[in-house]
Amino acid sequence: MRNGKTPRRTMGGGHHPEPKVYISDKIPDSLRKSMQTFQAKNEIPVFLKGGPADKALFLTTVALCGIGILGVLRFVWSAGFASKKK
C-alpha cells in the first residue's frame, strides 16, 4: 500500500507467458518421446494420451463404476420397498 492506495488484484486479467519446457539430454530417447507425448499442448486429456489402451482402460473403469452405482441403487430400492412377510 503506497500513498494510501490499496493494491489492485485482478482475476485472470493478466497474461502469463508459457513456461519454456526443458528436457534433459541425459534421459533415454524412449522416455524423452513419452514426455513429449504427454506434455504436448492439445485438447486430449492426459489420461487418454497413451492411445487405445488408455481409452479401453478408461471406458472399462467408467462401465464398472456405472454397474456398481446401479447395484447400490438396486439394493437401496429393494431394501426400501421389501415385500412384507406374513
PDB file as gemmi writes it, atoms N, CA and C in Angstrom:
CRYST1    1.000    1.000    1.000  90.00  90.00  90.00 P 1                      
ATOM      1  N   MET A   1       0.836  -1.175   0.000  1.00  0.00           N  
ATOM      2  CA  MET A   1       0.000   0.000   0.000  1.00  0.00           C  
ATOM      3  C   MET A   1       0.886   1.245   0.000  1.00  0.00           C  
ATOM      4  N   ARG A   2       0.934   1.873  -1.114  1.00  0.00           N  
ATOM      5  CA  ARG A   2       1.689   3.114  -1.219  1.00  0.00           C  
ATOM      6  C   ARG A   2       0.732   4.285  -1.352  1.00  0.00           C  
ATOM      7  N   ASN A   3       1.091   5.369  -0.732  1.00  0.00           N  
ATOM      8  CA  ASN A   3       0.327   6.613  -0.823  1.00  0.00           C  
ATOM      9  C   ASN A   3      -1.130   6.420  -0.419  1.00  0.00           C  
ATOM     10  N   GLY A   4      -1.399   5.499   0.501  1.00  0.00           N  
ATOM     11  CA  GLY A   4      -2.751   5.301   0.979  1.00  0.00           C  
ATOM     12  C   GLY A   4      -3.660   4.544   0.030  1.00  0.00           C  
ATOM     13  N   LYS A   5      -3.124   4.044  -1.063  1.00  0.00           N  
ATOM     14  CA  LYS A   5      -3.942   3.303  -2.026  1.00  0.00           C  
ATOM     15  C   LYS A   5      -3.839   1.814  -1.740  1.00  0.00           C  
ATOM     16  N   THR A   6      -4.918   1.136  -1.945  1.00  0.00           N  
ATOM     17  CA  THR A   6      -4.893  -0.309  -1.767  1.00  0.00           C  
ATOM     18  C   THR A   6      -4.452  -0.957  -3.073  1.00  0.00           C  
ATOM     19  N   PRO A   7      -3.689  -2.031  -2.982  1.00  0.00           N  
ATOM     20  CA  PRO A   7      -3.246  -2.695  -4.214  1.00  0.00           C  
ATOM     21  C   PRO A   7      -4.413  -3.362  -4.929  1.00  0.00           C  
ATOM     22  N   ARG A   8      -4.351  -3.354  -6.229  1.00  0.00           N  
ATOM     23  CA  ARG A   8      -5.399  -3.993  -7.031  1.00  0.00           C  
ATOM     24  C   ARG A   8      -4.948  -5.376  -7.455  1.00  0.00           C  
ATOM     25  N   ARG A   9      -5.884  -6.297  -7.402  1.00  0.00           N  
ATOM     26  CA  ARG A   9      -5.603  -7.657  -7.860  1.00  0.00           C  
ATOM     27  C   ARG A   9      -6.671  -8.029  -8.857  1.00  0.00           C  
ATOM     28  N   THR A  10      -6.254  -8.528  -9.972  1.00  0.00           N  
ATOM     29  CA  THR A  10      -7.215  -8.932 -10.987  1.00  0.00           C  
ATOM     30  C   THR A  10      -7.276 -10.442 -11.041  1.00  0.00           C  
ATOM     31  N   MET A  11      -8.432 -10.941 -11.383  1.00  0.00           N  
ATOM     32  CA  MET A  11      -8.621 -12.377 -11.513  1.00  0.00           C  
ATOM     33  C   MET A  11      -8.577 -12.743 -12.987  1.00  0.00           C  
ATOM     34  N   GLY A  12      -7.513 -13.360 -13.408  1.00  0.00           N  
ATOM     35  CA  GLY A  12      -7.415 -13.827 -14.784  1.00  0.00           C  
ATOM     36  C   GLY A  12      -7.203 -12.722 -15.799  1.00  0.00           C  
ATOM     37  N   GLY A  13      -6.955 -11.511 -15.355  1.00  0.00           N  
ATOM     38  CA  GLY A  13      -6.786 -10.415 -16.290  1.00  0.00           C  
ATOM     39  C   GLY A  13      -5.381 -10.328 -16.857  1.00  0.00           C  
ATOM     40  N   GLY A  14      -4.411 -10.841 -16.129  1.00  0.00           N  
ATOM     41  CA  GLY A  14      -3.030 -10.741 -16.577  1.00  0.00           C  
ATOM     42  C   GLY A  14      -2.664 -11.867 -17.521  1.00  0.00           C  
ATOM     43  N   HIS A  15      -1.690 -11.600 -18.364  1.00  0.00           N  
ATOM     44  CA  HIS A  15      -1.232 -12.623 -19.297  1.00  0.00           C  
ATOM     45  C   HIS A  15       0.114 -13.132 -18.823  1.00  0.00           C  
ATOM     46  N   HIS A  16       0.207 -14.420 -18.673  1.00  0.00           N  
ATOM     47  CA  HIS A  16       1.464 -15.026 -18.272  1.00  0.00           C  
ATOM     48  C   HIS A  16       1.998 -15.825 -19.449  1.00  0.00           C  
ATOM     49  N   PRO A  17       3.239 -15.603 -19.823  1.00  0.00           N  
ATOM     50  CA  PRO A  17       3.792 -16.370 -20.945  1.00  0.00           C  
ATOM     51  C   PRO A  17       3.942 -17.837 -20.566  1.00  0.00           C  
ATOM     52  N   GLU A  18       3.843 -18.686 -21.570  1.00  0.00           N  
ATOM     53  CA  GLU A  18       4.010 -20.116 -21.337  1.00  0.00           C  
ATOM     54  C   GLU A  18       5.445 -20.388 -20.892  1.00  0.00           C  
ATOM     55  N   PRO A  19       5.618 -21.222 -19.868  1.00  0.00           N  
ATOM     56  CA  PRO A  19       6.981 -21.531 -19.438  1.00  0.00           C  
ATOM     57  C   PRO A  19       7.691 -22.377 -20.488  1.00  0.00           C  
ATOM     58  N   LYS A  20       8.976 -22.171 -20.590  1.00  0.00           N  
ATOM     59  CA  LYS A  20       9.762 -22.974 -21.527  1.00  0.00           C  
ATOM     60  C   LYS A  20       9.940 -24.364 -20.940  1.00  0.00           C  
ATOM     61  N   VAL A  21       9.852 -25.359 -21.784  1.00  0.00           N  
ATOM     62  CA  VAL A  21       9.993 -26.742 -21.347  1.00  0.00           C  
ATOM     63  C   VAL A  21      11.415 -27.189 -21.648  1.00  0.00           C  
ATOM     64  N   TYR A  22      12.104 -27.583 -20.609  1.00  0.00           N  
ATOM     65  CA  TYR A  22      13.463 -28.073 -20.772  1.00  0.00           C  
ATOM     66  C   TYR A  22      13.473 -29.562 -20.496  1.00  0.00           C  
ATOM     67  N   ILE A  23      13.934 -30.334 -21.460  1.00  0.00           N  
ATOM     68  CA  ILE A  23      14.057 -31.773 -21.292  1.00  0.00           C  
ATOM     69  C   ILE A  23      15.538 -32.095 -21.338  1.00  0.00           C  
ATOM     70  N   SER A  24      16.015 -32.741 -20.321  1.00  0.00           N  
ATOM     71  CA  SER A  24      17.438 -33.016 -20.179  1.00  0.00           C  
ATOM     72  C   SER A  24      17.952 -33.912 -21.300  1.00  0.00           C  
ATOM     73  N   ASP A  25      19.234 -33.783 -21.591  1.00  0.00           N  
ATOM     74  CA  ASP A  25      19.876 -34.633 -22.599  1.00  0.00           C  
ATOM     75  C   ASP A  25      20.297 -35.976 -22.010  1.00  0.00           C  
ATOM     76  N   LYS A  26      20.191 -36.130 -20.702  1.00  0.00           N  
ATOM     77  CA  LYS A  26      20.698 -37.324 -20.039  1.00  0.00           C  
ATOM     78  C   LYS A  26      19.660 -38.429 -19.891  1.00  0.00           C  
ATOM     79  N   ILE A  27      18.484 -38.261 -20.439  1.00  0.00           N  
ATOM     80  CA  ILE A  27      17.459 -39.290 -20.314  1.00  0.00           C  
ATOM     81  C   ILE A  27      17.386 -40.110 -21.597  1.00  0.00           C  
ATOM     82  N   PRO A  28      16.904 -41.348 -21.515  1.00  0.00           N  
ATOM     83  CA  PRO A  28      16.801 -42.188 -22.715  1.00  0.00           C  
ATOM     84  C   PRO A  28      15.804 -41.605 -23.723  1.00  0.00           C  
ATOM     85  N   ASP A  29      16.007 -41.942 -24.986  1.00  0.00           N  
ATOM     86  CA  ASP A  29      15.146 -41.414 -26.046  1.00  0.00           C  
ATOM     87  C   ASP A  29      13.691 -41.851 -25.882  1.00  0.00           C  
ATOM     88  N   SER A  30      13.467 -43.074 -25.403  1.00  0.00           N  
ATOM     89  CA  SER A  30      12.086 -43.542 -25.228  1.00  0.00           C  
ATOM     90  C   SER A  30      11.360 -42.709 -24.170  1.00  0.00           C  
ATOM     91  N   LEU A  31      12.060 -42.360 -23.103  1.00  0.00           N  
ATOM     92  CA  LEU A  31      11.458 -41.526 -22.064  1.00  0.00           C  
ATOM     93  C   LEU A  31      11.238 -40.107 -22.575  1.00  0.00           C  
ATOM     94  N   ARG A  32      12.173 -39.598 -23.359  1.00  0.00           N  
ATOM     95  CA  ARG A  32      12.034 -38.264 -23.944  1.00  0.00           C  
ATOM     96  C   ARG A  32      10.799 -38.210 -24.846  1.00  0.00           C  
ATOM     97  N   LYS A  33      10.601 -39.251 -25.659  1.00  0.00           N  
ATOM     98  CA  LYS A  33       9.442 -39.297 -26.550  1.00  0.00           C  
ATOM     99  C   LYS A  33       8.150 -39.358 -25.744  1.00  0.00           C  
ATOM    100  N   SER A  34       8.154 -40.153 -24.682  1.00  0.00           N  
ATOM    101  CA  SER A  34       6.975 -40.265 -23.831  1.00  0.00           C  
ATOM    102  C   SER A  34       6.665 -38.932 -23.150  1.00  0.00           C  
ATOM    103  N   MET A  35       7.691 -38.239 -22.682  1.00  0.00           N  
ATOM    104  CA  MET A  35       7.493 -36.932 -22.052  1.00  0.00           C  
ATOM    105  C   MET A  35       6.916 -35.930 -23.043  1.00  0.00           C  
ATOM    106  N   GLN A  36       7.414 -35.938 -24.263  1.00  0.00           N  
ATOM    107  CA  GLN A  36       6.904 -35.011 -25.274  1.00  0.00           C  
ATOM    108  C   GLN A  36       5.455 -35.329 -25.623  1.00  0.00           C  
ATOM    109  N   THR A  37       5.112 -36.611 -25.642  1.00  0.00           N  
ATOM    110  CA  THR A  37       3.733 -37.005 -25.943  1.00  0.00           C  
ATOM    111  C   THR A  37       2.776 -36.534 -24.852  1.00  0.00           C  
ATOM    112  N   PHE A  38       3.136 -36.776 -23.601  1.00  0.00           N  
ATOM    113  CA  PHE A  38       2.232 -36.461 -22.500  1.00  0.00           C  
ATOM    114  C   PHE A  38       2.212 -34.978 -22.148  1.00  0.00           C  
ATOM    115  N   GLN A  39       3.249 -34.218 -22.526  1.00  0.00           N  
ATOM    116  CA  GLN A  39       3.290 -32.793 -22.222  1.00  0.00           C  
ATOM    117  C   GLN A  39       2.872 -31.931 -23.400  1.00  0.00           C  
ATOM    118  N   ALA A  40       2.442 -32.543 -24.487  1.00  0.00           N  
ATOM    119  CA  ALA A  40       2.039 -31.781 -25.673  1.00  0.00           C  
ATOM    120  C   ALA A  40       0.815 -30.931 -25.362  1.00  0.00           C  
ATOM    121  N   LYS A  41       0.793 -29.732 -25.936  1.00  0.00           N  
ATOM    122  CA  LYS A  41      -0.343 -28.821 -25.747  1.00  0.00           C  
ATOM    123  C   LYS A  41      -1.412 -29.162 -26.772  1.00  0.00           C  
ATOM    124  N   ASN A  42      -2.384 -29.962 -26.361  1.00  0.00           N  
ATOM    125  CA  ASN A  42      -3.519 -30.286 -27.220  1.00  0.00           C  
ATOM    126  C   ASN A  42      -4.738 -30.504 -26.330  1.00  0.00           C  
ATOM    127  N   GLU A  43      -5.847 -30.804 -26.929  1.00  0.00           N  
ATOM    128  CA  GLU A  43      -7.107 -30.908 -26.186  1.00  0.00           C  
ATOM    129  C   GLU A  43      -7.356 -32.299 -25.606  1.00  0.00           C  
ATOM    130  N   ILE A  44      -6.419 -33.210 -25.767  1.00  0.00           N  
ATOM    131  CA  ILE A  44      -6.594 -34.578 -25.268  1.00  0.00           C  
ATOM    132  C   ILE A  44      -6.264 -34.612 -23.775  1.00  0.00           C  
ATOM    133  N   PRO A  45      -7.159 -35.155 -22.934  1.00  0.00           N  
ATOM    134  CA  PRO A  45      -6.845 -35.267 -21.507  1.00  0.00           C  
ATOM    135  C   PRO A  45      -5.658 -36.208 -21.293  1.00  0.00           C  
ATOM    136  N   VAL A  46      -4.912 -35.972 -20.233  1.00  0.00           N  
ATOM    137  CA  VAL A  46      -3.688 -36.739 -20.006  1.00  0.00           C  
ATOM    138  C   VAL A  46      -3.985 -38.228 -19.812  1.00  0.00           C  
ATOM    139  N   PHE A  47      -5.165 -38.568 -19.290  1.00  0.00           N  
ATOM    140  CA  PHE A  47      -5.464 -39.981 -19.064  1.00  0.00           C  
ATOM    141  C   PHE A  47      -5.841 -40.706 -20.345  1.00  0.00           C  
ATOM    142  N   LEU A  48      -5.919 -40.000 -21.477  1.00  0.00           N  
ATOM    143  CA  LEU A  48      -6.189 -40.640 -22.765  1.00  0.00           C  
ATOM    144  C   LEU A  48      -5.034 -40.488 -23.748  1.00  0.00           C  
ATOM    145  N   LYS A  49      -3.954 -39.835 -23.349  1.00  0.00           N  
ATOM    146  CA  LYS A  49      -2.837 -39.596 -24.266  1.00  0.00           C  
ATOM    147  C   LYS A  49      -2.026 -40.851 -24.556  1.00  0.00           C  
ATOM    148  N   GLY A  50      -2.242 -41.920 -23.821  1.00  0.00           N  
ATOM    149  CA  GLY A  50      -1.480 -43.143 -24.023  1.00  0.00           C  
ATOM    150  C   GLY A  50      -1.946 -43.971 -25.206  1.00  0.00           C  
ATOM    151  N   GLY A  51      -3.054 -43.599 -25.823  1.00  0.00           N  
ATOM    152  CA  GLY A  51      -3.532 -44.303 -27.003  1.00  0.00           C  
ATOM    153  C   GLY A  51      -4.739 -45.180 -26.720  1.00  0.00           C  
ATOM    154  N   PRO A  52      -4.951 -46.186 -27.579  1.00  0.00           N  
ATOM    155  CA  PRO A  52      -6.137 -47.042 -27.467  1.00  0.00           C  
ATOM    156  C   PRO A  52      -6.203 -47.832 -26.153  1.00  0.00           C  
ATOM    157  N   ALA A  53      -5.065 -48.229 -25.626  1.00  0.00           N  
ATOM    158  CA  ALA A  53      -5.076 -48.981 -24.364  1.00  0.00           C  
ATOM    159  C   ALA A  53      -5.615 -48.116 -23.227  1.00  0.00           C  
ATOM    160  N   ASP A  54      -5.214 -46.850 -23.191  1.00  0.00           N  
ATOM    161  CA  ASP A  54      -5.728 -45.945 -22.160  1.00  0.00           C  
ATOM    162  C   ASP A  54      -7.220 -45.718 -22.325  1.00  0.00           C  
ATOM    163  N   LYS A  55      -7.675 -45.611 -23.560  1.00  0.00           N  
ATOM    164  CA  LYS A  55      -9.103 -45.407 -23.802  1.00  0.00           C  
ATOM    165  C   LYS A  55      -9.892 -46.633 -23.339  1.00  0.00           C  
ATOM    166  N   ALA A  56      -9.373 -47.831 -23.615  1.00  0.00           N  
ATOM    167  CA  ALA A  56     -10.051 -49.057 -23.186  1.00  0.00           C  
ATOM    168  C   ALA A  56     -10.096 -49.148 -21.662  1.00  0.00           C  
ATOM    169  N   LEU A  57      -8.989 -48.820 -20.995  1.00  0.00           N  
ATOM    170  CA  LEU A  57      -8.972 -48.845 -19.533  1.00  0.00           C  
ATOM    171  C   LEU A  57      -9.940 -47.821 -18.950  1.00  0.00           C  
ATOM    172  N   PHE A  58      -9.996 -46.641 -19.547  1.00  0.00           N  
ATOM    173  CA  PHE A  58     -10.903 -45.598 -19.064  1.00  0.00           C  
ATOM    174  C   PHE A  58     -12.353 -46.028 -19.228  1.00  0.00           C  
ATOM    175  N   LEU A  59     -12.697 -46.558 -20.398  1.00  0.00           N  
ATOM    176  CA  LEU A  59     -14.077 -46.987 -20.636  1.00  0.00           C  
ATOM    177  C   LEU A  59     -14.462 -48.160 -19.734  1.00  0.00           C  
ATOM    178  N   THR A  60     -13.523 -49.070 -19.485  1.00  0.00           N  
ATOM    179  CA  THR A  60     -13.778 -50.179 -18.567  1.00  0.00           C  
ATOM    180  C   THR A  60     -14.038 -49.659 -17.157  1.00  0.00           C  
ATOM    181  N   THR A  61     -13.241 -48.693 -16.726  1.00  0.00           N  
ATOM    182  CA  THR A  61     -13.423 -48.102 -15.402  1.00  0.00           C  
ATOM    183  C   THR A  61     -14.781 -47.423 -15.287  1.00  0.00           C  
ATOM    184  N   VAL A  62     -15.162 -46.662 -16.309  1.00  0.00           N  
ATOM    185  CA  VAL A  62     -16.460 -45.981 -16.296  1.00  0.00           C  
ATOM    186  C   VAL A  62     -17.597 -47.002 -16.264  1.00  0.00           C  
ATOM    187  N   ALA A  63     -17.482 -48.059 -17.058  1.00  0.00           N  
ATOM    188  CA  ALA A  63     -18.527 -49.084 -17.095  1.00  0.00           C  
ATOM    189  C   ALA A  63     -18.657 -49.788 -15.743  1.00  0.00           C  
ATOM    190  N   LEU A  64     -17.535 -50.152 -15.133  1.00  0.00           N  
ATOM    191  CA  LEU A  64     -17.590 -50.826 -13.836  1.00  0.00           C  
ATOM    192  C   LEU A  64     -18.139 -49.907 -12.747  1.00  0.00           C  
ATOM    193  N   CYS A  65     -17.799 -48.626 -12.804  1.00  0.00           N  
ATOM    194  CA  CYS A  65     -18.374 -47.671 -11.839  1.00  0.00           C  
ATOM    195  C   CYS A  65     -19.879 -47.557 -12.038  1.00  0.00           C  
ATOM    196  N   GLY A  66     -20.320 -47.526 -13.290  1.00  0.00           N  
ATOM    197  CA  GLY A  66     -21.753 -47.463 -13.574  1.00  0.00           C  
ATOM    198  C   GLY A  66     -22.481 -48.690 -13.069  1.00  0.00           C  
ATOM    199  N   ILE A  67     -21.895 -49.866 -13.281  1.00  0.00           N  
ATOM    200  CA  ILE A  67     -22.501 -51.107 -12.789  1.00  0.00           C  
ATOM    201  C   ILE A  67     -22.569 -51.092 -11.261  1.00  0.00           C  
ATOM    202  N   GLY A  68     -21.520 -50.602 -10.616  1.00  0.00           N  
ATOM    203  CA  GLY A  68     -21.516 -50.517  -9.157  1.00  0.00           C  
ATOM    204  C   GLY A  68     -22.582 -49.573  -8.631  1.00  0.00           C  
ATOM    205  N   ILE A  69     -22.733 -48.420  -9.279  1.00  0.00           N  
ATOM    206  CA  ILE A  69     -23.762 -47.463  -8.857  1.00  0.00           C  
ATOM    207  C   ILE A  69     -25.151 -48.053  -9.044  1.00  0.00           C  
ATOM    208  N   LEU A  70     -25.374 -48.729 -10.176  1.00  0.00           N  
ATOM    209  CA  LEU A  70     -26.672 -49.372 -10.396  1.00  0.00           C  
ATOM    210  C   LEU A  70     -26.936 -50.457  -9.354  1.00  0.00           C  
ATOM    211  N   GLY A  71     -25.903 -51.196  -8.965  1.00  0.00           N  
ATOM    212  CA  GLY A  71     -26.063 -52.213  -7.927  1.00  0.00           C  
ATOM    213  C   GLY A  71     -26.447 -51.608  -6.587  1.00  0.00           C  
ATOM    214  N   VAL A  72     -25.832 -50.487  -6.241  1.00  0.00           N  
ATOM    215  CA  VAL A  72     -26.179 -49.817  -4.984  1.00  0.00           C  
ATOM    216  C   VAL A  72     -27.612 -49.312  -5.038  1.00  0.00           C  
ATOM    217  N   LEU A  73     -28.006 -48.700  -6.154  1.00  0.00           N  
ATOM    218  CA  LEU A  73     -29.378 -48.212  -6.289  1.00  0.00           C  
ATOM    219  C   LEU A  73     -30.385 -49.356  -6.208  1.00  0.00           C  
ATOM    220  N   ARG A  74     -30.059 -50.487  -6.816  1.00  0.00           N  
ATOM    221  CA  ARG A  74     -30.941 -51.662  -6.758  1.00  0.00           C  
ATOM    222  C   ARG A  74     -31.092 -52.150  -5.322  1.00  0.00           C  
ATOM    223  N   PHE A  75     -29.977 -52.176  -4.590  1.00  0.00           N  
ATOM    224  CA  PHE A  75     -30.026 -52.603  -3.193  1.00  0.00           C  
ATOM    225  C   PHE A  75     -30.876 -51.649  -2.356  1.00  0.00           C  
ATOM    226  N   VAL A  76     -30.679 -50.351  -2.535  1.00  0.00           N  
ATOM    227  CA  VAL A  76     -31.457 -49.373  -1.772  1.00  0.00           C  
ATOM    228  C   VAL A  76     -32.934 -49.504  -2.102  1.00  0.00           C  
ATOM    229  N   TRP A  77     -33.244 -49.693  -3.374  1.00  0.00           N  
ATOM    230  CA  TRP A  77     -34.647 -49.856  -3.790  1.00  0.00           C  
ATOM    231  C   TRP A  77     -35.253 -51.109  -3.149  1.00  0.00           C  
ATOM    232  N   SER A  78     -34.523 -52.225  -3.216  1.00  0.00           N  
ATOM    233  CA  SER A  78     -35.067 -53.472  -2.666  1.00  0.00           C  
ATOM    234  C   SER A  78     -35.160 -53.408  -1.141  1.00  0.00           C  
ATOM    235  N   ALA A  79     -34.249 -52.706  -0.484  1.00  0.00           N  
ATOM    236  CA  ALA A  79     -34.320 -52.577   0.973  1.00  0.00           C  
ATOM    237  C   ALA A  79     -35.441 -51.633   1.392  1.00  0.00           C  
ATOM    238  N   GLY A  80     -35.704 -50.628   0.594  1.00  0.00           N  
ATOM    239  CA  GLY A  80     -36.740 -49.662   0.938  1.00  0.00           C  
ATOM    240  C   GLY A  80     -38.136 -50.155   0.640  1.00  0.00           C  
ATOM    241  N   PHE A  81     -38.283 -50.992  -0.363  1.00  0.00           N  
ATOM    242  CA  PHE A  81     -39.604 -51.482  -0.763  1.00  0.00           C  
ATOM    243  C   PHE A  81     -39.659 -53.002  -0.691  1.00  0.00           C  
ATOM    244  N   ALA A  82     -39.148 -53.545   0.393  1.00  0.00           N  
ATOM    245  CA  ALA A  82     -39.131 -55.001   0.560  1.00  0.00           C  
ATOM    246  C   ALA A  82     -40.557 -55.514   0.762  1.00  0.00           C  
ATOM    247  N   SER A  83     -40.825 -56.701   0.224  1.00  0.00           N  
ATOM    248  CA  SER A  83     -42.159 -57.287   0.408  1.00  0.00           C  
ATOM    249  C   SER A  83     -42.303 -57.736   1.860  1.00  0.00           C  
ATOM    250  N   LYS A  84     -43.471 -57.517   2.404  1.00  0.00           N  
ATOM    251  CA  LYS A  84     -43.705 -57.848   3.804  1.00  0.00           C  
ATOM    252  C   LYS A  84     -43.999 -59.335   3.939  1.00  0.00           C  
ATOM    253  N   LYS A  85     -43.364 -59.962   4.908  1.00  0.00           N  
ATOM    254  CA  LYS A  85     -43.586 -61.386   5.152  1.00  0.00           C  
ATOM    255  C   LYS A  85     -44.760 -61.554   6.102  1.00  0.00           C  
ATOM    256  N   LYS A  86     -45.547 -62.612   5.884  1.00  0.00           N  
ATOM    257  CA  LYS A  86     -46.719 -62.877   6.734  1.00  0.00           C  
ATOM    258  C   LYS A  86     -46.378 -63.782   7.871  1.00  0.00           C  
TER     259      LYS A  86                                                      
END                                                                             
